[in-house]
Amino acid sequence: MTHPGNRPHAPQLATFWSLSTDQVLQQTRSSPTGLSSPDAKQRLIEYGANSLKQTRQSSPWLLLVNQFKSPIILILIFAAVLSIFLQDALDAIIILVIVLVSGLLGFWQEQGASNAVQKLLALVQVKATILRDGQAQEIANQAVVPGDIVVLSAGKTIPGDCLILESNDLSVAEAALTGETYPVDKFSGVLPANTGLSQRTNCLYMGTNVISGTATAVVVQTGKTTEFGKVSERLKLRPTETEFERGLSKFGYFLMEVTLILVVLIFVANVYLDRPVLASFLFSLALAVGLTPQLLPAIVSVNLARGAKRMATKQVIVKHLPAIENFGSMNVFCTDKTGTLTEGEVKIHAAVDATGNTNQDGASPQADRVLFYAYLNAASESGYVNPIDAAIRAYKPFDISAYKKLSEVPYDFNRKRLSILFKTEGGSLIITKGALKNILDICSTVEIAEGNTIDIADQRQTLLQQAADLGGQGFRTLGVAYRKFDHDSCRKDDEVAMTFLGYLALFDPPKAGIADTLKALEDLGITPKMITGDSRAVAMSIIQQVGLPEPRVLTGSELEKLSDEALLHQVQHTNVFAEVEPNQKERIIIALKKAGNVVGYLGDGINDASALHAADVGISVESAVDVAKEAADIVLMQKNLNVLVEGVKEGRVTFANTLKYVFMATSANFGNMFSMAGISLVLPFLPLLPSQILLTNLLTDFPELTIATDRVDRAQVSQPHRWNMGFIRNFMLVFGLLSSVFDYLTFGALLLVLHADQAQFRTGWFMESVISASMIVLVIRTQRSMFQSKPSRALLFTTIAIALITLFLPYTPLASLLGFQALPPEFLALLAAIVGLYILSAETVKRAFYRRVKF
């Protein structure tokens, strides 16, 4: 039986670019009006979800089994089962029960985290516009099926491999699939079956995105049967590891190396001392379990998931959980001005004619025509939806019933202009608006009065100076031009010999309170930098209004002349990048990263995808175009820097709490296991039974499972922190050694003062080990005094509960089962003194450690 999602399509569709649209529609059992909802539902079952990844949630059973896949755990289970048949069945059963309970704890935590993350990701799904039941509607990309008719416009991602039915000046970025740097023009047609992938101009491919124009297309292949799916299957593509993930891996490998060396040495030494081989083997394996941070995946998952849930309450949705750490350690934040530094609501200040007169004084018919022609263009465009056109339409409505739209050349980021051809009573007319320089480049004349045009060559500098004067006042300028035309359709090549009519002066006021928000970012150790396509004058005006200190500006033309090495030095001291081309954004981000920064980039446009990929933290907004939202690690539900500030704080809380587990695993727990390994070489018996070691490990895990709920000191949130293995090693050596000192003090008290026998030694050592490892959590969770920094209630109560359980366990009926024995009161007093001295010593050492070693 063919598995859903891998079901073969009709053989003829293997070369669907060589078929006519009618043939492909017939083969996919579709029509130009799309599928019916019942048919689409059946196809989703038949073909599977449109995804390159496993879309269903992991099976709970699989997640449970994964808790026991560690080689050390598997060997321990095997050895325990073997001991049932060879010697002590009761001890082996206890070992298996403890291993099972520990695994169930990890399963419970990870299952809850997984469910929470799935709900959050559903909030920021990328959607496709398709025709269902003859109506256009938006559905999640994963629900798109072969035969769907997809409606595409600028900014949309292609949801599957498609054949174009109709297109209008369609341009698609295919770099993700073909490596082609420049956008490719696409149109309907039929091509030979042997046409190469990059030459199939009638096809659209999953993983690519629309740069400009519009189209309708029929979906032919979805999921892993797409070209992108085949590549990802061959390469088994994995997302780039974050610094946090790399740090976790290094930490895990470091502990595994130490564990393996220790286990082998302890096993060999115990066998050399003529102790039972199987008991020595179980003891060594139990030590390995105690040393191995087997709960680390669960702790990390729970911390990140809880952090993601807290960030969601702050309107920040995390798509890639490990990016939370990078978000917290971010020290440079790059953004455009629109909607972040400014209100994001573009407004028209005035229409200005070529001589500098505005429509506001009522004395310039040309300025009125500038406004009317801009309205005609904005009201008739059908491609890239943008706030400028919305502002033009809202400023002053006109009656345009006498103008019939014939053709359109959509806006794109190379031409930076939009042209529309109209039919009027006096003939046909092309009206073009766009970036001023790009408009002037296609004009040969300029209208200085109605019916009076002159050559533009002598006027170009004057026109640019007028625009610069407007920019100095904080206004962005758009150019408007026209041309009489003799045909019923127009193309990009027809944007020549036009007449410049005038400007539109636009403004986007700074957000209220933005200066305070920027100050809050700087207080968090984050340097804000503005990257904008606007002119230097406009950028400087905005910066002065929002209060960014000592702005240093680098323009796109200046940047282009710099080598990569020179740019590396410039980016550190530059906080405003103006007149930047889309392809220069990525270069700025890469230079900032090479300079040693953790860089966040906020983008919501078509041309932001590469910069979002390049940044350590790609940040977008819920209202962004699909390609930007898909490329981002984090999505803001509001385009508001206050939301970002709160998100950064939550990211740092999550990172700090994750590191607490690492510190705990490398201090008391690690010290206890080292001490146990050392004393086992001196004692004539094993210091703890394997089941007792595992019970120690299990009980000390409980407080650590509540770390995600813990409070974090303000100092840990006020500045960015990065993963530092050198610091962790130093922490392990200092606090692990301190733990061992008090372990050996306990050994001395048991052997020399109380003259404990075998059972008493194990009981006393078990009690001191668990209680001290639990209580020390309250010390090392903060850099401040444990009496000044309050832990969360969950952590405090769990720690106290574990200490009490450990204290009373030897006096319960379970004691004999576990190999424990009730101890005299004098030992309990001695135990309290040792643990109290340990806590005070740890507090003293902690202050000295943090004074000398900076994280």
N, C-alpha and C positions, 0 to 999 in steps of 0.2 A: 504494500500500500504506500502511496506517495504521501510524504509528510506535508501538512499545510505549510505554505511559504516556499516550498521547493517544487511545487507542481509544475511540470513543463508546460510552456505555452505552445500554440500551434507552430509546426515547423516553419511555415511560411513567414512567421513573424520574426524569425532569427535574423532576417535582413529586411526589416520593415521599412527602412528608408528607400528601398527599391520598389515599394508598392505605392499605388495611388491612395489618396485619403479614403476614397470609397471602399477600396479593398481592405484597408486596415480597419475601418469601422465595421465592415462585415466580419472580418476575422476575430475582432474583439467583441462581437455581438453588441455593438453600441450604435449610437446615432448622434447627429450634431446637437441634439437637445439633452444628451446625457443619459444616465441610467435611472431607473426607478429605485426608490429606497429599498424595497424588498430584494431586488436583484443585487444591489450593492451589498446588502447584508449577507446574502448567500455567497457572493464572491469573496467577501472578507473571510468567511469560514473556509472557502475553497483554497484561496491563495495565501492566507495568513496575513498578519499585520505587515504594513509597509515600513519595515525597519531593518537596519543592518545588525542590530543587537537583539538579544532575547528580550522581548517586550513584556512577557508575563512576569509577575513577581516570582522570585525564587521559591521553590517548593519548601514549605516548612520542614519536611522530612530531610531534604537535601541540606538545609541550613543546620539542622540538628546533627547530621552525620559529619558536617564540616568541623564541628566543635571537637571531634575526636580524630582528625586526620593528621595531627602532628606525629612525626615518626617516634618521638619519645613516648607519647601517650599510647600509641599502638604497641610499642615494645613492652611498656609497663603492663598493659592489659594482657598481652600474651604471657608475660612472665607470671602475672597473678593467677591466670587460669592454669598455667603449668604447675604452680605451687599447690593448687587445690588437689591435684592428683599425686603430688610428691610428698607434701608435708602438712603445713598449717592451713587448712581450708578456711577457718574462721577469719584469720588475718587477711587472706586473699580476698574474701568476700567483702570485708570492710574496705579494702583498697578499691575494689570495683565500685562499691557504693559511693565512695568519696569522689572518684573520677566522674561517675555519672552525675552526681549533684553539681560538680563544678562545670561540667559540660552543659547541663540544663540552665545554669545561671547565665552562661555566655549566650546560649540560644535565646533565652527570654529577653535579654538586653538587645541583641542584634535584630531579632524579629520586630520588636517594638520600634527600633530606629529605622528599619527598612520601611515599615508601613508609614511612618511619619514623613519620610523623605518622598515617597511616592505621591502622597497627597500634596506636598509642596510643589513638586515638579509639574503636576497637573495644572497649576496656576499659570505657567508660562509656556504652554505648548505652542509650537509653531503651527499655523493653520494654513490650509490651502483653500482658494476659492474655486468651487467646482459646480457643475450643473447637475442637479438632482431633481427629478420630477419636473424638468423643464425650467427650474428656478435656480438662480445663483445662490449658493449658501457656503458658509465657511465650516470646514471640518478639520480635525487634527490630521496632520500629514500621515500619521500611522494608519488612518482609516481609508486612505486613498487606495483604490483597486484598479486593475486593468480594465479599460473601457470607460473610465471616468473622463469627462471633458473638463479640463482645467482652464481657468481664466487667469491670465498672467499680466502683470504690469510691473513697472520699475520697483525694485526692492524685494520682489517675491522670489523665494527659492523654488526650484523645480522639484516637485514631489516624487517624480519617477521618470523613467525613460519614455519620452513622448514623441509623437509625430505632429508637426505643426499643421493645423487646419487652415488658420488665417493668421496673418501678422501685419503689424504696421510699424515699420522702422525698428524692428526688434534687434536689440544688441544684448549679448549674453556673455558673462564672465565664466570661462571654462578652465581657468588656471588650476583649480583644485583637481581636475581630471586629466587635462591634456598638457598642463604646464605652459600653455599659451599666455603670454603676458597681457596682451591687449584683448579687449572685448571682441567677440565675433558676431558679425551680422547674420541673422537667421531669417529664413522665409520658406514658404511652402513650396513643394515641388517633388519630383521623383529623381532619384540618383541611381547610378549603377550599383549592383549588389557588392562589388569589390571596392567601393569607396572607403577610404581610410577614416578612422574615428574622427580626426580633427577636421576632415573635409565634409562631414555630413551636415551640411547647412540647413537641412530640413528637419533635423532632430534636436531634441533638448534632453539633457541628461540630469539624472538625480545628482544632487550635491553641487550643482552650478546655480547661478542666480541671474536674474534679469537686471541689466544696467539701465536700459531705457527702452521705450516703446511698449507695445501691447501685443497680445496674441491669445488665441485659443488653440488648444492642442489636445489630442487624445492620448491617454496614458496607455502604454503598451506593456512595459515591464515594471515591476515593483520589487522592493526589498532586495534580497540577495541575488535576484536574477538580473538586476540592472548592471550597467557597466561599472559603476562605482562599487556596487555590491561584490562583483567578481574580484575587483582589485583588493578590496578590504579583506575578502576571504583568503586570497592568495597570501597577502602580507600579514594577515591577522593583526591589523592596525590597532595600536593601543594609544590612548591619549598621553601626551607628554607628562612625565612625572613632575609634580610640584616639588619645591624645596622641602616641604613638610614630609611628603612621601619618601623622598630620598633620605631624609634624616631618620625617619622611622625604620627604613630598611637597614641603614647603617647601624642603628642602635640594636636592632634584632640580630644582625649578623655578629655584632660585637659580643652580645651576651651568649649567643650560641657557641662561638669560639671558646669563650671562657668556660662555658658549661661542659663542652665535650672534653676539653683538656682535664678539667677537674674530675669529671665522672670516670674517665679512664684511669687517672692516677689513683683515685680513691678505691676503685674496684680492684686494681692490681695490688695495692697496699693491703687491703683487707684479706684478699686471697693469700698473699704472702704471709700474713699473720695467722694463717690456718683457720680462718673463720669460714662458715658454710658458704659455698659458692653461690647458691641460689639466694640466700639471705643477703649476701654482699651485693649481688647483682640488683636485687630489689631495692636495697638501700641506696645504691648509686643512682638508679633510675628515679627514685623518689626525690633525691637531692636535685637531679636534673629538672624535675617538674617544679621544684621550689625555686630554682634559679631561672627557669624559662618564663618569660612574661606571657603565659598562654592567654591571659585575659586582655592583653594589649589590643588585639583587633576589636574585641567587644567594647573595651573602654573608649577607644578612638571612635568607633561607630556611634556609641551613645553620646559622647561629647560633641561630635560634629553634628549629629542629628538634633540633639537638644539645642545646640547653638543655632542651627538652621531654623528651628522652630521659634526661638527667641528673636532671631533676625527677621523672621516673617512677620512677627507682631510689630516690628519697626518698619514694615513695608519694604523689606529686602529679601528677595527670594534667591537662594543658593542653588544653582544647577549642578555644580561640580563641588562636592563636599570638601575635598582637600584644599580647594581654593580659599577656604575660610582662613587658613593660616597665612597665606600670602596677603589676603585682605587685611589681616591684623598687622602684618609686618611691613605693609606698604609705607614708603616714606616719600614718594613722589606721586602726585595725582595730576594727570593731564586731562583737559576737557576743552570742548568748544565753549563758546560763550552763550550760545542760544539755548535758553531754557534752564541753564544752570546758573550762570552769573547774571543773566537777564531773565525777564518774565517769560520769554519764549512766545510772546504774542506780538508778532510784527504788525506795526501800524504805519499808515501812510502819513507822512508829514506834509508833503506837497508834491505837485507835478511841476517841473521846471523846464522851460524851453531852452533852446540852444544859446539864447542870449542872456540867460540868467533870470528871467522873469518867472514868477510862479502863478499858479492858478488862484492863489489866495488873495492877490491884489485885484483880481477881476479884469486886468488890463491886457491879458495875454491869451488870444485865441489859440496860439500854438501850444501853450501849456494845457489848455482844456483838451486839445486834441491828443496830447501826450497821455492824459488820463483816460480819454475815451478809447484810444487804440490799445492801451495797456489792459483796460477792462475787457475789450473784445477778445484779446489774446488769452487772458486769465479765465474768462467765462467759458471758453470753447475748448480748453485743453482737456485731454482725456488720459494723459500718461501719469507721470510722477506727481502724486498729491503733495502739496507743500504749503506752508503757512503764508508765504508771500502772495500766492494767487488768492488765497482765502481773504487776506487783508485788502487786496485790490478790489475784490468783489464786494466786500463789506463797506468800503470807504464811500462809494457813491454808485448806486445802480444806474445803468443806462438801458434804453430801449435799443436792442440790437436786432430787431426782427427783420430789418432791411438787409442784414448781412447773413449770407448762407455759407456755412463752413464746407469747403471742398476737400481739403487735405491738411495733414499735420506732420511736421517733423519734430518728434518729441525732444524734450530736454535730455541732454546727457552731460557727463562730467568732463568730457573732452572739449566739446563745443561751448558748453555753459550758456546755452540759449535755446529758446523755443520759438518755432515759426509755425504760423497757421495761415493757410490760404483761404480767402473769402471771395465770394461772388457778390458784386453789388450792381446797382443800376448803371454805374459808370464803368464797369469792367471788373476784372479780378485784381485782388490786392493781397500781397504777402505782408503780414505784420509780425515782427520779431522783437522779442524782449530778452534781456539776459545781462550777464556781467558786462560792465561798461567797456572794458578793453576789448572783449570778444565781440561786442556790437560794433565798436569803432573799426575793428579790423575788416569788417565786411561792408563798410559804408564808403562810398566814393563822393557823396555830396552831403551837405547839411542844410536844413531848412531854417532860415533866419527870420522869415516872415512868410505868411501864407502865399504860396505860389512862387516864392523867391528862394531858390537854392543856389549855393555856391560850392566850389570845390572844398573838400574837407581837409586837404593837406595843410593849408595855412591855418586852419582853425583847431587842429587836433590838440596842440599844447594848451590852448585856451580852454577847450572843453575839459581836458584832464585837470587843469588847475581849478576850474569851477567845481568839479567833483571832489578834489582834495579839500577845497574850502568847506564843502558840505560835510566831508568826513571829519574835519577838525572840529565840527560842531556835534559830532557823534552820529551823523546820519550816514547810512549805507545807501549807495546809489545803484540803480539799474538803468540800463540804456534801452530806449525804444526807437525802432527804425521801421521803415516801410519800403515797399517796392511795388510798382504796378507790374502786372504779369499777364501773359497771354494764354496760359494753359490751365487745364482743370485739375492738375495735381502738381505737387512740388516735392523736391528732394533736397538733401543737404547741399548738393552742388548748386542749387538755385539761390543760396544765401550769398549773393554777390551784388555789387553795384547798387547797394541800398542807400536810402536817404535817412540820415540821422535826424530824429525829431526832437528828442530831449531826454530828460531824466525823471525817474521817480526817486524822491528822497524818503527813505524808510527809517524807522527807529524802533528799537526794542529796549525799553527802559530797564535799568538794573533792578534786580529783585530787592524787595524790602528786606532789610536785615542781612543782606549778603556779606557785608563787611564783617559783621559779627561771626558769620558762619566760616568765612575764610580764616578769621583769627582763631576759631575753635579748631580748624584743621591744623593750623600751625602749632597750636598748643599741644596737639596730639603728635607732633613731630613729623607732620606731612607738609611738604612744599607743594603748593598748587601752581600749575603752569597752564597757560591758555594757548591752545593751538587753534587758529582760525583762518579761514580763507578771506576774511575781511581785510580791508586796507590797513596800513600801519596807523593812519590817522584815526580810523574808527576804533581800532584795538586800543590805542593809547587813551582815547576819550573814555572808553568803558573802564579801563583799568584805573584811571584817575577817579572815576565815579564810585567804583567799588572799594577803593582804598588799598589796592595791592601795593606793597611798599617797593620803592625804588625799581620800577619796571625797566628791564633790559630787553630790548626787542631785536629779534632776528627775523628778517623777511625770507620768503621762499626763494627769491632770486639770489639773495646773499648766501642762503643755505646751499643752493645748487653749486656755488663756486668753491665750497669747502670740501676738503678731503675728509674721509671718515675719521682720521686721527685728529684733525683740527676740530671737527664737529664734536668729538668726544670731550674736548676741553670747553667748548662753547656752551654745550647744553646744560652743564652744571650751574652756570651763572646766568642763563637766560630764562626768564619766566614768561615771556610773551613771544609766540611764533605767529607772525602775521603773513597774509598773502600766501599761505601754504597750499600747495597742490595736494590732491588726495594721496598720491603715491609717496609724498614726502613725510606723511605722518608716521608711517612704519619706520622710516629711517631715523626719525627723532626718537621714537620709543626704543629702538634697538641701541642707539647711542647712549641713552639714559641707563639702560640695563648694563651695558658694557662698563659704564662709569661706576658700577657697584650699587645701583639703586634697585629697590623693589618697586616696580612701576605699575600703577593702575591707570587705565584709560577708559574714559566714559564716551561712548559713541552710539549714535542711534540712526546713522544714515547708511546708504548703500555703499559709500566709499570708506566706511570705517572698519569693514570686516578684517582687512589685513592687519590694521593697527590693533584691533581687539585680540587677534590671534597672537600677535607679537608681544603684547603686554603680559606681565606676570599675573595681573588680574584684569580680565576683560569685563567691563561693566556696561550694561545697556539698560534701557528702560522698557516698560511694558508696552508703550506706544511705538516702539522702534519698528523699523522695517524688519521683515523676517530674517534677512541675512545677517543683520547686526545682532538680533536677539539670539539667533542660533549660535553665533560665534562667541557669545559672552559666557563667562563663568557665573556671573551674578547679575540679576535683573532687579532694578529698582521699580517698584510699583508707582512711584511718583518721581518726576524729574526734578529732584530737590536735593540740594547738597546737605540740608539738615538731616535728611534720611540717610545719606551716606555717612555722616559723622556718627550717627547712632549705630549704623551697621559696622563701622570700623571698631567701635568700642565692644560690640558683641563678639566680633571676630577675635579680638584680643583676649576677651574673657574665655572664649572657647579654647584658644591656643594655650593660655595659662593653665587652665584646668587639665588639659591633656598632658602638659609637662609635669604636673604634680604627680601623676601616676608613674611617669618615668623616674622622677626623683625618689618616689617611694620604693619602686622596684630595685633601685640601685643603692638604697641606704640600708634600712633595717632588715628587710627580707634578704638582701644580698649578703649583708654582714652575718646574719644568723646562719645561712647555709655554709658560708666559708668557715665559720666557727665550728659548726657541726662536722664538717669534713675534717678539720684539723684535730679535734678532740677524739674523733673515731680512731685515729692512728695511735692514741695513747691509752684509751680505755680498753679493758679486756672484753668489753661488750659493745654492741652498737648503741650510740647515745640516744637514738630514737628509733623505734620500729618504722618500717616504710609507711605503714598506715598512719602512724602518728605524724610523720613528716607531711604527708598529704593532707591530714586534718589541719595541721598548722597553716599550710598554704591556703586551704579552703577558707578557714576562719579569717585570716588576714585579708582575703579578697573582698569580704563584705564591706568594710569601710571604703575600700578603693572604688567599689561600684557606685558609691554616692558622690564621687568627686564632681560629676557633671552638674550637681546642684550647688556646689560650693560657691561662696562669695570670693571675689578677687579684689586684692588691694588696689587702690587708685594708682599707685606707682606702676603697677604692672599693665595698666591700661593707658597711661599718659604718654608712653613712648613706644615706638615699634620695636619688637624683639624678633630675632631670627633663630632658627635651629642652630645650636652650637655644640657639636660633639665634644670639643675640648673641654667646655664647661661641664658637660655631663660626666665625662671621665673624672675630672677633678672632684666633682660632687660625690661620685661613687667612692673614690679613694678615701676622701676625708670622712664622710659619714658612715661608709661601710666599715672603715677601720675603727671609728668611734663605737659603732654597734658591737664589733667583735671584742673590744676592750671590756665592755660590760657583760658580754656573753661569758668571757673567761673569768670575770669576777664572780658570775653566778656559778660557774663550774667549781671554782675554789670554795665558795660558800657551801655548796652541796657536798663536796668531797671532804673538805678539811674541817668545816665547822659542824655540819650536821651529820657527817659520816654516813651519807645516804647509800642505800643499797641500789641494785639495778633498777627496780620499779620506781623507787623514790626519786632517783636521779632523772629518769625519763619524765616523770610527772612534774618535778620542779623545773626542769629545763623547758618542757612544753609550755608551762604556765608563764614563765618569764619571757619566752620567745614570742608568744602570741600577744601578750599584754603590752610588752615594750614596742613591738612592731606596730600595734594598733595605736598606741598613745603617741608614738613619734610622728604619726601622720599629722597630728595637730600642731606639731612644731615646724615641720619642713614644708607645710602647705603655704607658708607666708615668709617673707623676708623680715617682717616686723616681729615684735614680741608676740608670742601666742596668746598673751593676756590682753593685747591691744587689738588684735585682728580676730574677729569672731568667725568661726566656721558656720556653715549652714546647719540648720537643725538636723537634717537627715544625716550628715556626716558625724556630728557630735553624738547624737543618740545611738547611731549604729556602732560607733567606736566604744561608747560606754557599755552598750549591750554585749558586744563581743568580749570585752574585758570581764564582765560579770559572768557570762557563760563559761569562759575559760576558768575563772576562779572557782566556780561551783561544780564544774564537770567532774573532778576527781572524787566528789562526795556524793555522786549520784549512782544509781544501779548500772549506768553505762560504763563506769570506770573500769570494772574488771574485764568487760568486753573489749575495751580499747587498750588494756594493759596499763592502766593508771592505778595509783594508790593514794589514799587520803594522807595528807601531810600534816605535821604538828603545827600549832598556831605560831610557834617561833619562826618557822620558815616563812609564813605569810607576812610577818612583820619584816623579816629580812628581804623578802621579795619587794615589798612596798618601798623599802629604803633604796634598793638597787634601782628600781624603775624611776623613783623620784630623782635620784642622783643622775641617772641617765638623761632624764628630761632637762634638768638644769644644765648639765654639761652640753647637751645638744643646743640649747638656747645660747650659751656662751660661745660655743664653736661657730654657730650660725652667724652671729654678729661679726666675729673676726673674719669668717670666710667671705661674707658679702662686702666687707670693707676692702679686702685684698683682691677678690676675684669678681670682675664685672661680667654680668650676663649680656 
